Amino acid sequence: MLKRLPASLLASVGPAAVLAVVLAAAAPAYAETLKWARASDVQTLDPHAYNEGITHAFNQQIYEPLVARSDDGKLIGVLATEWQMLPDHPDTWEFKLRPNVTFHDGAPFTPDDVVFSFQRAMAPTSNMRSLLNAVDSVTVKDDHTVQIKTKGVSPLLVNNLVNLFMMNRAWAEKNGAAVPQDFKSGQENYAARNENGTGAYRLVSREADHRTELVAYDKYWGIGQFPLDIDRIIYTPIQSPATRVSALISGEVNFLQDVPPQDIAKLEQNPDLRVVKGPENRTIFFGVNMGADKLTYGEAKGNPFADKRVRQAMNMAIDREVIGKAIMRGQSIPIGTIAPPFINGYTEEMGKLPKVDIAKAKEMMAAAGYGDGFSVTLNCTNDSFVNDERICQAMVGMMAKIGITVHLDVQPAGVVYPMVANGKTDFYLMGWGASTFDSQYIFDNLVHSRSEGRGAWSAVNFNNKEIDAKIETLGTEANLDKRNATIADIWKVVQDESFYLPIHAQMLARASQKKIHITPNLSNSIFVKTISVDK
């Protein structure tokens, strides 16, 4: 932003000197471009269209939620400065909004924008709907306050809002984007490639699968509160692990978010680079379509995955410790559940590894009528999780030991995820982190049948009305002991049914130029505004 120059200064210097002073005043005190590389691209800029970690991690530079989580997982205010369940109305949450916040087009952030954003996120095409199942209504109380009424007492509602980004009603309606992009159907809208957020950075250009550029927003509310040492972001998806690492070493990029485990030691020995490591709130697992009458993408009598004995045989044929050592180089936590160890509902008993027992697995296959095996296609990403393709390759060999012939189909996430979202797969690799740090988030998205906004990623087609009903109580159960008991009951069924085959909890490694200070984050989020750079 230009500063007004004193008249005395203007009078004492010539035109060329005046121009030099003006340009100096217009430039930031310190300018640094973050050349950020990841394995996969952002899938959409529409903040309510797609509930997926890589997309959220980028979009939060542009858009902001009411609350977020710090690096260590604690709730912090962003566009809300205070929040509470009203003591005399426990079915109502009240949020005090941050004053003097503007969108990138200059429009003020208002309580009505919060109402609009919630309504939009609850629309049928929103992939964020399951987070708001407990919400009954959102209303404006005054110029800086909104109230969210829930369908019952919902003590953990605030946990569901960390990736619920606020949009400007006028901008969305003006540009035909009042409802979210229908990502599952492959449709686009104006918000998919354009933005108007309140975040520290605004969009300059976007070339999908190639390059997206952001620049610092000069009227950001957080100026003076955060380092904001980065004034420009160039985000580049680089699918090949070796190419990503080479780009960092050569200086083509200066921040690599997902470092391949096999390259960590080499990068740690480079005096020009900095490597930070830490655990992530995410598990990696396989899913099988147990609900179909027959395989669509394989050759078998009926659907082998419909028989629990087959699923359990597959579970005991996976050698997770071998994957952890040979593929992940010790940078993972082998685990026996899809629940990350950090979340409410996880127990050490759930996390115990199933014993590898090929002989017993073969017996179970034979008892289920598949002693001669069967064949199936495994849909696997190659740009979403650490060493995802190599994990799938290992799975091919492990399943062969019990007579299952796996045909590996490896594609980018942009191809595989819509297959999972639309149920067009029998067998697939998946990863999931619980942004709410609570089991309900997993149940809503991965266990509940596909209905009323729930089960959005449940391609396993586990349809159990009793379990659905239990899941539906979690959003409005005021008694936390009773709620936790229900969570434990649901996990018992999920563990026993084995429609998900867990592999490990993922670890994080990030690398950057030595002068750039980036911290580990449990949710694998990046807040570029907090990055500091040595001057």
C-alpha positions as CSV (number, residue, x, y, z in Angstrom):
1,M,0.0,0.0,0.0
2,L,1.4,3.5,-0.9
3,K,2.2,5.9,1.9
4,R,1.6,9.6,1.6
5,L,4.9,11.4,1.1
6,P,5.6,14.7,3.0
7,A,5.2,17.8,0.9
8,S,8.6,19.0,2.0
9,L,10.2,15.9,0.6
10,L,8.4,16.3,-2.7
11,A,9.6,19.8,-3.0
12,S,13.2,19.1,-2.3
13,V,13.8,16.3,-4.8
14,G,13.5,15.9,-8.6
15,P,11.0,13.7,-10.5
16,A,13.3,10.8,-10.8
17,A,14.1,10.8,-7.1
18,V,10.4,11.1,-6.3
19,L,9.6,8.0,-8.4
20,A,12.3,6.0,-6.7
21,V,11.0,7.0,-3.3
22,V,7.4,6.0,-4.3
23,L,8.6,2.6,-5.6
24,A,10.5,1.9,-2.4
25,A,7.4,2.8,-0.4
26,A,5.2,0.5,-2.5
27,A,7.5,-2.5,-2.1
28,P,7.3,-4.8,0.9
29,A,10.0,-4.5,3.5
30,Y,11.1,-8.0,2.7
31,A,10.0,-10.1,-0.3
32,E,10.3,-13.9,-0.4
33,T,8.6,-16.3,-2.8
34,L,7.6,-19.7,-1.4
35,K,8.0,-22.2,-4.3
36,W,5.9,-24.9,-2.8
37,A,5.8,-28.5,-4.3
38,R,3.6,-31.4,-3.5
39,A,2.9,-34.7,-5.2
40,S,-0.7,-33.8,-6.1
41,D,-2.5,-30.7,-7.2
42,V,-5.4,-28.8,-5.6
43,Q,-8.6,-30.4,-6.9
44,T,-10.7,-27.2,-6.8
45,L,-10.7,-23.7,-5.3
46,D,-14.4,-24.1,-4.3
47,P,-14.1,-24.4,-0.5
48,H,-17.3,-26.4,0.0
49,A,-17.0,-28.8,-3.0
50,Y,-14.4,-31.3,-1.9
51,N,-13.5,-32.5,1.6
52,E,-9.9,-33.6,1.1
53,G,-6.7,-32.7,2.9
54,I,-4.4,-31.5,0.1
55,T,-7.1,-29.2,-1.3
56,H,-7.9,-27.8,2.2
57,A,-4.2,-27.3,3.0
58,F,-3.9,-25.0,-0.1
59,N,-7.3,-23.3,0.1
60,Q,-6.7,-22.1,3.6
61,Q,-4.2,-19.6,2.3
62,I,-7.1,-18.0,0.4
63,Y,-10.1,-18.7,2.6
64,E,-10.5,-18.8,6.4
65,P,-12.7,-20.6,8.9
66,L,-14.1,-19.4,12.1
67,V,-11.7,-21.6,14.0
68,A,-8.7,-23.7,13.1
69,R,-6.2,-26.0,14.8
70,S,-2.6,-25.0,15.7
71,D,0.3,-27.2,14.8
72,D,-0.2,-29.2,18.0
73,G,-3.9,-29.7,17.4
74,K,-5.4,-27.0,19.7
75,L,-8.4,-25.0,18.6
76,I,-7.6,-21.4,17.9
77,G,-9.7,-18.5,16.7
78,V,-9.4,-17.2,13.1
79,L,-12.5,-15.3,11.9
80,A,-14.1,-15.9,15.3
81,T,-12.4,-14.4,18.4
82,E,-14.7,-16.1,21.0
83,W,-17.2,-18.9,21.0
84,Q,-19.3,-20.7,23.6
85,M,-22.4,-22.9,24.1
86,L,-24.9,-20.5,25.7
87,P,-25.3,-21.6,29.4
88,D,-29.1,-20.9,29.3
89,H,-29.5,-22.4,25.8
90,P,-27.1,-25.3,25.4
91,D,-28.5,-26.2,22.0
92,T,-27.1,-22.9,20.7
93,W,-23.5,-21.9,19.9
94,E,-22.5,-18.2,19.8
95,F,-19.5,-16.9,17.8
96,K,-18.1,-13.4,18.1
97,L,-16.6,-12.4,14.8
98,R,-13.3,-10.6,14.2
99,P,-13.8,-6.9,13.4
100,N,-12.3,-5.1,10.4
101,V,-11.9,-8.1,8.1
102,T,-12.4,-7.7,4.4
103,F,-12.6,-10.0,1.5
104,H,-10.1,-9.7,-1.4
105,D,-12.5,-7.6,-3.4
106,G,-12.7,-5.1,-0.5
107,A,-16.2,-6.1,0.8
108,P,-16.5,-6.3,4.6
109,F,-16.8,-9.6,6.2
110,T,-20.2,-9.7,7.9
111,P,-22.4,-12.1,10.0
112,D,-24.6,-12.6,6.9
113,D,-21.6,-14.1,5.1
114,V,-21.3,-16.6,7.9
115,V,-25.0,-17.5,7.5
116,F,-24.5,-17.8,3.7
117,S,-21.4,-20.0,4.1
118,F,-23.1,-22.4,6.4
119,Q,-26.2,-22.6,4.1
120,R,-23.9,-23.2,1.1
121,A,-21.9,-25.9,2.9
122,M,-25.1,-27.7,3.8
123,A,-26.3,-27.8,0.2
124,P,-26.8,-31.1,-1.6
125,T,-23.7,-30.7,-3.8
126,S,-21.4,-29.8,-0.8
127,N,-18.9,-32.4,0.2
128,M,-18.8,-30.8,3.7
129,R,-22.4,-31.6,4.6
130,S,-21.7,-34.4,7.0
131,L,-19.8,-31.9,9.3
132,L,-23.0,-29.9,9.8
133,N,-25.6,-32.6,10.3
134,A,-26.3,-31.3,13.8
135,V,-27.0,-27.8,12.6
136,D,-30.6,-26.6,12.6
137,S,-30.2,-22.9,11.8
138,V,-27.6,-20.1,11.7
139,T,-28.8,-16.6,12.5
140,V,-27.4,-13.1,12.9
141,K,-27.6,-11.7,16.5
142,D,-25.9,-8.4,15.8
143,D,-23.2,-6.8,13.7
144,H,-20.4,-9.0,15.1
145,T,-22.2,-12.1,16.4
146,V,-23.8,-15.2,14.9
147,Q,-25.7,-18.0,16.6
148,I,-25.8,-21.6,15.5
149,K,-28.8,-23.6,16.8
150,T,-28.3,-27.4,16.8
151,K,-30.9,-30.1,16.6
152,G,-30.0,-31.1,20.1
153,V,-27.2,-30.3,22.5
154,S,-24.0,-30.6,20.4
155,P,-21.0,-30.0,22.7
156,L,-18.4,-30.8,20.0
157,L,-19.8,-28.8,17.1
158,V,-17.0,-26.3,17.1
159,N,-14.6,-29.2,16.3
160,N,-16.3,-29.7,13.0
161,L,-15.7,-26.1,11.7
162,V,-11.9,-26.1,11.3
163,N,-12.1,-26.6,7.5
164,L,-15.4,-24.8,6.9
165,F,-14.3,-21.7,5.0
166,M,-16.2,-18.4,4.9
167,M,-17.4,-17.0,1.6
168,N,-18.8,-13.6,0.5
169,R,-22.5,-13.9,-0.3
170,A,-22.6,-11.0,-2.8
171,W,-19.6,-12.3,-4.8
172,A,-20.9,-15.9,-4.9
173,E,-24.4,-14.9,-6.0
174,K,-23.1,-12.4,-8.6
175,N,-21.0,-15.1,-10.2
176,G,-23.5,-17.9,-10.2
177,A,-21.7,-19.8,-7.4
178,A,-24.3,-19.6,-4.6
179,V,-24.2,-23.4,-4.4
180,P,-21.0,-25.5,-4.4
181,Q,-19.5,-27.1,-7.4
182,D,-20.8,-30.6,-8.0
183,F,-17.4,-32.2,-7.9
184,K,-18.6,-35.8,-7.9
185,S,-20.3,-35.2,-11.3
186,G,-17.3,-33.5,-12.8
187,Q,-19.1,-30.1,-13.1
188,E,-17.4,-26.8,-12.5
189,N,-18.6,-23.3,-11.4
190,Y,-17.0,-19.9,-11.1
191,A,-15.7,-20.6,-7.6
192,A,-13.8,-23.7,-8.8
193,R,-11.2,-21.5,-10.6
194,N,-11.7,-18.1,-9.0
195,E,-11.8,-16.9,-5.4
196,N,-12.8,-14.1,-3.0
197,G,-11.6,-15.0,0.5
198,T,-10.4,-13.2,3.6
199,G,-7.1,-15.1,3.7
200,A,-3.5,-13.7,3.7
201,Y,-3.1,-14.5,0.0
202,R,-5.2,-13.9,-3.1
203,L,-5.2,-15.7,-6.4
204,V,-3.1,-14.4,-9.3
205,S,-3.4,-17.3,-11.7
206,R,-4.3,-21.0,-11.9
207,E,-3.3,-23.7,-14.3
208,A,-4.7,-26.9,-13.1
209,D,-2.1,-29.7,-12.7
210,H,0.7,-27.3,-13.5
211,R,0.9,-24.1,-11.4
212,T,-1.1,-21.9,-9.1
213,E,0.2,-18.5,-8.0
214,L,-0.9,-16.4,-5.1
215,V,0.2,-13.0,-3.8
216,A,0.0,-11.4,-0.4
217,Y,-3.3,-9.5,0.3
218,D,-2.3,-6.0,1.3
219,K,-5.4,-5.4,3.5
220,Y,-5.2,-8.6,5.4
221,W,-6.5,-8.3,9.0
222,G,-3.5,-10.2,10.4
223,I,-0.8,-7.8,9.2
224,G,1.4,-7.2,12.3
225,Q,0.1,-10.3,14.0
226,F,1.9,-12.9,11.8
227,P,5.4,-12.9,10.2
228,L,4.0,-12.7,6.7
229,D,7.5,-13.0,5.4
230,I,6.2,-14.7,2.3
231,D,4.8,-12.3,-0.2
232,R,4.2,-14.7,-3.1
233,I,3.4,-18.4,-3.4
234,I,4.0,-20.6,-6.4
235,Y,2.4,-24.0,-5.9
236,T,3.6,-26.8,-8.3
237,P,2.4,-30.4,-8.3
238,I,5.3,-32.8,-9.1
239,Q,4.1,-36.4,-9.1
240,S,7.5,-38.1,-9.3
241,P,9.2,-38.4,-5.8
242,A,12.7,-38.3,-7.4
243,T,11.8,-35.2,-9.5
244,R,10.4,-33.4,-6.4
245,V,13.6,-34.0,-4.4
246,S,15.8,-33.0,-7.3
247,A,13.8,-29.8,-7.7
248,L,14.4,-28.9,-4.0
249,I,18.1,-29.7,-4.2
250,S,18.6,-27.6,-7.4
251,G,16.6,-24.7,-6.0
252,E,13.8,-24.9,-8.5
253,V,11.5,-25.2,-5.5
254,N,12.3,-24.1,-1.9
255,F,9.7,-26.0,0.0
256,L,8.8,-29.7,-0.3
257,Q,5.8,-30.7,1.8
258,D,5.8,-34.5,1.3
259,V,9.4,-35.8,1.4
260,P,9.8,-39.5,0.4
261,P,11.0,-41.6,3.3
262,Q,13.9,-42.9,1.3
263,D,15.3,-39.4,0.7
264,I,15.0,-38.0,4.3
265,A,18.6,-39.0,5.3
266,K,20.1,-37.5,2.2
267,L,18.3,-34.2,2.6
268,E,19.1,-34.0,6.3
269,Q,22.8,-34.2,5.3
270,N,22.5,-31.3,2.9
271,P,23.8,-28.1,4.7
272,D,21.6,-25.9,2.6
273,L,18.3,-27.6,3.6
274,R,16.2,-28.0,6.7
275,V,14.1,-31.1,7.4
276,V,11.3,-31.3,10.0
277,K,9.5,-34.5,11.0
278,G,6.5,-35.4,13.0
279,P,3.4,-37.6,13.3
280,E,0.3,-36.9,11.2
281,N,-3.3,-37.3,12.2
282,R,-3.9,-39.7,9.2
283,T,-4.1,-43.4,8.6
284,I,-3.6,-45.2,5.3
285,F,-5.8,-48.3,4.5
286,F,-7.5,-50.3,1.8
287,G,-11.3,-50.5,1.4
288,V,-13.3,-53.3,-0.2
289,N,-16.8,-53.1,-1.6
290,M,-18.7,-55.5,0.6
291,G,-22.2,-54.4,-0.4
292,A,-22.4,-55.4,-4.0
293,D,-23.9,-58.7,-5.3
294,K,-20.9,-59.3,-7.5
295,L,-17.6,-57.8,-8.4
296,T,-17.8,-55.2,-11.1
297,Y,-14.0,-55.0,-11.6
298,G,-12.8,-58.5,-11.2
299,E,-13.6,-62.2,-11.8
300,A,-15.2,-64.2,-9.0
301,K,-18.2,-66.2,-8.0
302,G,-20.5,-63.5,-6.7
303,N,-18.8,-61.0,-4.4
304,P,-16.0,-62.5,-2.2
305,F,-15.9,-59.2,-0.2
306,A,-19.4,-59.8,1.0
307,D,-18.1,-62.7,3.1
308,K,-16.5,-61.5,6.3
309,R,-14.1,-64.5,6.3
310,V,-12.6,-63.3,3.1
311,R,-12.1,-59.8,4.5
312,Q,-10.6,-61.1,7.7
313,A,-8.3,-63.5,5.7
314,M,-7.0,-60.5,3.7
315,N,-6.4,-58.6,7.0
316,M,-4.2,-61.3,8.4
317,A,-2.3,-61.7,5.2
318,I,-1.0,-58.1,5.3
319,D,2.5,-57.8,6.8
320,R,2.4,-54.2,8.0
321,E,5.8,-54.3,9.7
322,V,7.4,-55.2,6.4
323,I,5.7,-52.3,4.7
324,G,6.9,-50.0,7.6
325,K,10.5,-51.1,7.3
326,A,11.0,-51.8,3.6
327,I,8.8,-49.2,2.0
328,M,8.4,-46.5,4.7
329,R,11.9,-46.7,6.1
330,G,10.6,-46.5,9.6
331,Q,8.6,-43.3,8.9
332,S,5.2,-44.7,9.7
333,I,3.4,-46.3,12.6
334,P,2.0,-49.8,11.6
335,I,-1.5,-49.9,13.0
336,G,-4.5,-52.3,13.2
337,T,-7.3,-49.7,12.9
338,I,-8.2,-46.8,10.6
339,A,-8.5,-44.5,13.7
340,P,-5.5,-42.2,14.1
341,P,-3.9,-42.5,17.6
342,F,-4.7,-38.8,18.4
343,I,-8.4,-38.9,18.1
344,N,-11.2,-39.4,20.7
345,G,-12.3,-43.1,20.6
346,Y,-8.9,-44.6,19.7
347,T,-7.6,-47.3,22.1
348,E,-4.4,-49.3,22.1
349,E,-6.4,-52.5,21.8
350,M,-7.8,-51.3,18.5
351,G,-4.3,-50.3,17.3
352,K,-2.8,-53.8,17.9
353,L,-1.6,-55.4,14.6
354,P,-3.4,-58.5,13.4
355,K,-1.0,-61.5,13.5
356,V,0.2,-62.4,10.1
357,D,-1.0,-66.0,9.5
358,I,-1.1,-67.1,5.9
359,A,-2.1,-70.7,6.7
360,K,-5.1,-69.7,8.7
361,A,-6.0,-67.1,6.0
362,K,-6.0,-69.8,3.4
363,E,-8.3,-71.9,5.5
364,M,-10.7,-69.0,5.9
365,M,-10.7,-68.4,2.1
366,A,-11.5,-72.1,1.5
367,A,-14.3,-72.1,4.2
368,A,-15.8,-69.1,2.4
369,G,-15.8,-71.0,-0.9
370,Y,-12.8,-69.2,-2.4
371,G,-10.1,-71.8,-1.9
372,D,-9.1,-71.4,-5.6
373,G,-9.0,-67.6,-5.2
374,F,-10.4,-64.9,-7.4
375,S,-9.1,-61.8,-9.2
376,V,-9.9,-58.1,-8.6
377,T,-8.6,-54.7,-9.7
378,L,-7.0,-52.5,-7.1
379,N,-7.4,-48.7,-7.7
380,C,-4.4,-46.9,-6.3
381,T,-3.3,-43.3,-6.3
382,N,0.3,-42.3,-7.1
383,D,0.3,-38.7,-5.8
384,S,-1.7,-38.5,-2.6
385,F,0.1,-40.4,0.2
386,V,3.7,-41.2,1.1
387,N,4.8,-44.1,-1.2
388,D,1.2,-44.9,-2.1
389,E,2.0,-46.8,-5.3
390,R,4.7,-48.9,-3.6
391,I,2.3,-49.8,-0.8
392,C,-0.2,-51.0,-3.4
393,Q,2.5,-53.0,-5.2
394,A,3.3,-54.7,-1.9
395,M,-0.4,-55.5,-1.4
396,V,-0.4,-57.3,-4.8
397,G,2.2,-59.8,-3.5
398,M,0.7,-60.3,-0.1
399,M,-2.7,-61.1,-1.5
400,A,-1.2,-63.5,-4.0
401,K,-0.1,-65.7,-1.0
402,I,-3.8,-66.4,-0.2
403,G,-4.9,-66.9,-3.8
404,I,-6.2,-63.4,-4.7
405,T,-4.9,-62.1,-8.0
406,V,-4.8,-58.3,-7.8
407,H,-4.6,-56.3,-11.0
408,L,-3.1,-52.9,-10.1
409,D,-4.6,-49.8,-11.7
410,V,-2.5,-46.8,-10.7
411,Q,-3.9,-43.3,-11.4
412,P,-3.6,-39.7,-10.0
413,A,-5.9,-38.8,-7.2
414,G,-7.9,-36.7,-9.6
415,V,-9.0,-40.0,-11.3
416,V,-9.2,-42.3,-8.3
417,Y,-11.0,-40.1,-5.8
418,P,-14.1,-39.6,-8.0
419,M,-14.2,-43.4,-8.5
420,V,-14.3,-43.8,-4.7
421,A,-16.8,-40.9,-4.2
422,N,-19.1,-42.4,-6.8
423,G,-18.7,-46.1,-5.7
424,K,-17.0,-47.1,-9.0
425,T,-14.5,-49.4,-7.4
426,D,-14.3,-52.8,-5.7
427,F,-10.9,-52.4,-4.0
428,Y,-9.0,-49.2,-3.4
429,L,-6.3,-47.4,-1.4
430,M,-7.5,-44.6,0.9
431,G,-6.1,-42.2,3.5
432,W,-8.1,-40.3,6.1
433,G,-7.3,-37.8,8.8
434,A,-9.9,-36.7,11.4
435,S,-9.8,-32.9,11.3
436,T,-12.2,-32.9,14.3
437,F,-9.9,-35.2,16.4
438,D,-13.1,-37.2,17.0
439,S,-14.3,-40.6,15.8
440,Q,-17.6,-39.2,14.6
441,Y,-15.9,-37.6,11.6
442,I,-14.6,-41.0,10.5
443,F,-18.0,-42.7,11.0
444,D,-19.9,-40.0,9.2
445,N,-17.8,-40.1,6.1
446,L,-16.5,-43.7,6.0
447,V,-18.9,-46.0,7.8
448,H,-22.5,-44.6,7.6
449,S,-24.5,-45.6,4.6
450,R,-24.8,-43.0,1.9
451,S,-27.7,-40.9,2.9
452,E,-28.5,-37.4,4.2
453,G,-25.0,-36.1,3.4
454,R,-23.3,-38.9,5.3
455,G,-21.2,-41.7,3.8
456,A,-19.7,-39.5,1.2
457,W,-16.5,-41.6,1.0
458,S,-18.0,-44.9,2.0
459,A,-17.4,-47.0,-1.1
460,V,-17.3,-50.1,1.1
461,N,-21.2,-50.0,1.1
462,F,-21.5,-51.2,4.7
463,N,-25.3,-50.8,5.2
464,N,-26.3,-51.4,8.8
465,K,-29.3,-49.4,10.1
466,E,-28.4,-50.0,13.7
467,I,-24.9,-48.6,13.3
468,D,-26.3,-45.7,11.2
469,A,-28.7,-44.9,14.0
470,K,-25.9,-44.9,16.6
471,I,-23.7,-42.7,14.4
472,E,-26.6,-40.2,14.1
473,T,-26.8,-39.8,17.8
474,L,-23.2,-38.6,18.2
475,G,-23.8,-35.1,17.0
476,T,-26.4,-34.3,19.6
477,E,-25.5,-36.5,22.6
478,A,-24.9,-34.1,25.5
479,N,-23.6,-36.9,27.9
480,L,-20.0,-37.4,26.9
481,D,-19.6,-40.6,28.8
482,K,-22.6,-42.1,27.0
483,R,-21.4,-40.7,23.7
484,N,-17.9,-42.3,24.2
485,A,-19.6,-45.6,25.0
486,T,-21.5,-45.4,21.7
487,I,-18.3,-44.7,19.9
488,A,-16.7,-47.7,21.4
489,D,-19.6,-49.9,20.4
490,I,-19.3,-48.7,16.8
491,W,-15.6,-49.3,16.7
492,K,-16.1,-52.9,17.8
493,V,-18.3,-53.5,14.8
494,V,-16.0,-51.7,12.4
495,Q,-13.0,-53.6,13.6
496,D,-14.7,-57.0,13.5
497,E,-16.3,-56.5,10.0
498,S,-12.9,-55.7,8.4
499,F,-14.3,-53.8,5.4
500,Y,-11.3,-51.5,5.9
501,L,-7.8,-53.0,6.0
502,P,-5.6,-50.6,7.9
503,I,-1.9,-50.3,7.1
504,H,-0.3,-47.5,9.1
505,A,-0.5,-44.0,10.6
506,Q,1.4,-41.7,8.3
507,M,4.4,-39.7,9.5
508,L,5.3,-36.3,8.0
509,A,8.6,-35.0,6.7
510,R,8.9,-31.5,5.3
511,A,12.0,-30.0,3.7
512,S,12.9,-26.4,2.8
513,Q,15.8,-24.1,2.2
514,K,17.7,-23.5,5.4
515,K,16.5,-19.9,5.7
516,I,12.8,-20.9,5.6
517,H,11.3,-22.0,8.9
518,I,8.3,-24.4,8.6
519,T,7.0,-26.4,11.5
520,P,5.4,-29.9,11.5
521,N,1.6,-29.9,11.9
522,L,-0.5,-32.9,13.1
523,S,-3.1,-32.2,10.4
524,N,-0.5,-31.7,7.7
525,S,-1.8,-28.2,7.3
526,I,0.3,-25.3,6.1
527,F,-0.2,-21.7,7.3
528,V,2.1,-19.7,5.0
529,K,1.3,-16.5,7.0
530,T,3.2,-18.0,10.0
531,I,6.3,-19.0,8.1
532,S,9.4,-17.0,9.0
533,V,12.4,-16.4,6.8
534,D,15.9,-15.6,7.9
535,K,16.8,-12.1,6.6
